[in-house]
Amino acid sequence: MSQDLGTARRVTAADIAREVGVSRATVGFVLNATPGQTISEGTQQRVFDAARRLGYRPHLAAQALASGRTRIILLVLPDWPMEYSMRRHVDEASAFLDAAGYSLVTMTLREGSKAKPLWETLQPDVVMGMLPFSQEIYEDIRSAGVAAVIPHPDDAAAGLESPASTGPSLQVEHLVNRGHRSLVYAATADPRLEALVASRHALASSTAKAHGVTSLARTSIDADNALEVVRQWHVDGIDGVVAYNDDIAALVTGAAVRLGLKVPSELAIIGHDDSPIAAVFVPSITSVHIDDVGLGKFFADLALSAANGTPAPSLQPDSEVTLHVRESA
């Protein structure tokens, strides 16, 4: 007769063993599909039926302890605002990992944080960073028992930004090819993004120089100074703006419209990330589009290769960086 186990405690394999009248070991062999056993199909079916009837759920912590794996991928994010592009990358990677039976967990690495790092509490199979870890943090993660940590501190070119880093070149080339020669780089004023802004600006500057545009001055834009900055650009003869992202491009475009400038004939503006605001803004904003599905799959494949000890995928994901041309440029 079935026992009324109630809801106060977890149903265990021992409960199933009593229900079926077999040993605890037999139940374990059946539920874990242990190879090399000669348990009859009838007994196996009785175990499965009892497990379903009693509401048995595997004890994930015990399974992880037995297998040495938690099937958790920990993504360590830099202390950046969670912008559209990053959210999309993480969402797509999470979906691919979920399909492979892994959970993606994120944490933000903040300087001076008092919280215990999740690599110490979750025991993830893999810890990944969007930027290379310092040697100190890398060693701390490894000392917590994490077998796979990527990227390595020596891999200075690694990170989720690198596969999509051709975007600034596309921005400059698009403006130059349409006759805009007096260009500026419009950056975010958020100090947390300084390294990323500097990287994008450097690539845009080198591309501009290759096309004979010798200067690509960088200016930080926010809601308070946009109108005055754009007014001064017009006085200085600037005719093209390379924006760090679509939010900055929208600030510049809005200021230009308020000043009565014709967009794009007097001032062409091009954004980055192809976020929803680019399509709905008036005038709509030309922007760099990144294949988030391809980038998410690359990230997931990289994590799975580290978890399973298989060869890593190509450093470049199967994704395209393209330009969605709209009214602003």
N, C-alpha and C positions, 0 to 999 in steps of 0.2 A: 504494500500500500504506500502511496506517495506520502512524503512528509510535508507538513505545512511549515515551510522554512521562514515564512514572513518576509519582511523587507528590512529587518534590523541588521542583517549581516549579508556578506557576499556568499553566493552559492559556490561551493568548492568542488574539486574533483572527488574528494572524499564523500561528499553528499551523493554525487552521481554513482559512486561505487556501491554505497549502501542501497541506493534505489534499484540498481541493476542486479546486485548480488555478485559482484566481481571484485577483484583487488583494485586498490588505488593505482598500482602500477599499470594494470591493464587499461584503466581509464586514461592515464597519462599517455600511454602508447597510442591509443586510438585518437585522442584529441590533438596530439602533436604529430600525427602521421609518421611515427617513428619507423624508419625502414628496418627490414630484417625480422619482423615479427610475424607470427603465424596465427593471429587472432581471426576467428571465423567471421565471415561477413554478417552472420546473424547477430553475433555479439557486438560487432562494431555498430550495426544499425540500432541495437537496443541502447548503446551508450549515447549515440547521437540523439535518439528520440528522448531519452531522459534529460540530456543536457538542454534540449530545446524546451521540454516541458517544465523544467525547474527554473528556467531563465538564467542558465549559466553564461557568464561572460569571462573571457580569459583575463587573468591578472597580468596586466601589461608590464608592471614593474618586475614581476617574477620571470616573465618571459624574457625581458631584456637582460636580467641577471643571468639567466640560463644560457642565452645565446650570445651575450656580450655585445648586443646591439639594441639601440633604442628606436632606430629608424627616424631619428630627428636630425634635421639639418638646421644649424644655427647660423643665421646671417647677421653679421655685426655691421650696423650702419654707422657711418660717420655722423657727427652732430650737425646735420644739415636739415633745413626745413623739408618736410615730406611733399615735394612738388609733384605735379602731374606725371612727369616722365618716370620718376623713381617709383611712384605708386604702381604705374602700369608694369614696369619691369618686374617688380616684386610679385604682383598679382599673377602675371603669366608664369613666372618661375614656380610659384606656389601650386598652380594648377597642374603643371607638368609633373612636379614631384608628388603631388597627391595621387595622380594616376599611376605612379610607380610604387605607391604604398609608403611614401615618406611624408612627414610633416615639416613644413618650413616655419621656423620661429625666428622672429627678429628681435634685436636689442640695439639700443643706441649707445655708442661708446662716448661718454662725456668725461671731460677732464675733471679730475677731483671727485668723481662719483663715489658715494658712500654705499651704494647698493652692491650686493654680492653678484659678481658676473654670472650670467646664466650658464656658461660653459662649466661652472663648478656644480651647479644644481641639477641641470638637465641631463648631463652625461651624453651630449650629442655625438652621433657618429662622425659628423664633419662640422667644422667651424670655418665659415667663409667670410671674407671681408670685401667690401666694395673698394677698399683701398688697402695697400700692403700694411701689415701689422708692424709695429716696432719690434725690435728684437726682444725687448723685455716682455711685451704682451704675448708675443709668439711663444716664448718659453713658459710663461704662466699658463697658457692654454694647454701646451703639451704636458706640463707637470700635473694638470688636472686629469690626465688620462685620455685626452682626445687623440685618437690615432691619426686623423687627417686634418691638417690646417692649411688652407689656401686663401690668398697667395702667400708665398714665402717672403720674409722681409727683404730679401735680395731682389725680388721681382718688382722693381720700381715702376715698370710700365703696366703692371696688372691693374685690374679693377673693372667694374661694370661700365665705366665711362669710356674706356679705351676702344671697344668695338664700334662705338658710335661717334668717335672723335673726328670724323671727316666733316661733320656738320658745319663748323665755322668756315671751312674752305668753300663749301657749296654756297654759303651766304655771300661771301666776298665775290666769288666768281659770277654769281647771278647778277649782282649789282654792276660789276665792271663790264660784263657782257652787254648790259643795257645802257652803257654810256655814263654811268655814275663814277666819277673819279675823286671827288672830295668826300672821303668817308670818315666816319667816327665809329667807335665801339661803345655801345650803351650797356653798362653793367649794373647789376644789383648792388645796393649799398649794404646788404646783409654780410657782416664780417665772417660768418660761419662758412660762407661759400667762396672765400678769397682764393683758395687753392684751385678750385674748379674754374672760377672766373679767369684767373691768371692763365690757366692752361688753354682755355678756349680763345682768350684774347691773343695769346702768343701764336697760336695756329692761324688765326685770322690775319694777324699782322704779317706773318711770313708769306701767306698766300697773296696778300695785297702787294707786298714788295715784289713778288715774282711777276705780278701784273703791272708793275711800274707805278703803283701807288705807294709812295715812300713813307707816308705817315698814317697811322691808324690810332689816333689818340683815344684814350679810354676815359669815360666819364661815368660816374655813378648817378643813377636816376632813381628818384622816389616820387611819391605823390606830391610832396611839398615843393620840389625844385624843378619838376618836369617842364612847366610852362616857361620859366626863365631860361633854362638850359636850351630848350628848342629854339626860343627866340634868338639867343646868342649864336646858335649854330647857323640860323638863317642869315644873320648879319655877317658871319664869317664865310659864307658861301658853301656850307656843307650841303651836299645833295643826296647823300646815302647814309643810312644808319644800319649797322650790324648789331642786333640786340642779343643779349645773353639768353633770354627766353621770351616766350610769348607775353608774359605779364609785363615785362619791360617794353616790349614792342607796342603793347596796347597803351601804356603810359605815354610813349613818344607819339604814337599816332593820334591819340586823343588831344595831346597838347598842340600838335600841328594843325588839326582841324579847328581848334578853338582860336588859333592865331590866324586863321584864314589861308593857310598854306595849301597848295594843291598837292595831293598825294595820289600818285607817286611822281608827277612831273617836276615839282619843286623839291620834294623830299620823299625819297623811297625808303621804306622801312621793311626789314626782314627779320622774322623771329626764329625761334628754335624750340622744338619739341612737338609742334603741331597739336597743341592742347585744344580743348573745345572752344576756348575764348577766341582762338585765331579764326575760326570759321564763322562765328556769330558776331564778331565785332564789326562795326561800320565805320570806315571801310574794312573789309575782311583782310586778314593779315597773311601774307606769304610767309611760309614757315618750313623749317627742316622737319621732315617726317622720319621717324625711326621705326623699324619693324619690331615692335615690342614682343610679338609672338616669337619671332626668330631669336631675339636676344634673351627672352625668358627661357626658351628651350636650350639655348647654349649654356646658360647658367645652370639649369637643372641637369643637363648632361655632364657638366663639369663636376657638380656635386655628387652625382651618382657614380661617376668614374672613380672619384676619391673614396666613396663609401664601399664600393665593390672591388677596388683594386684593379680596375680595368684601365686601358690606355685613355688618356685625356682626349677630349675632342679638339679639333683645330682651334687655335687661338682666336681665329676670326669666326664668328657665328654665321650661320646661313641666314643672314638678314641684310636688308638693303636700307641705305640711308639716301632718301630722295627729297625732292623739293615739291611742296604743294604750292603752286603759284596762284596767288589771289590778287586782290585789288591794290594792296599797299606797295607792291613791287612788281 
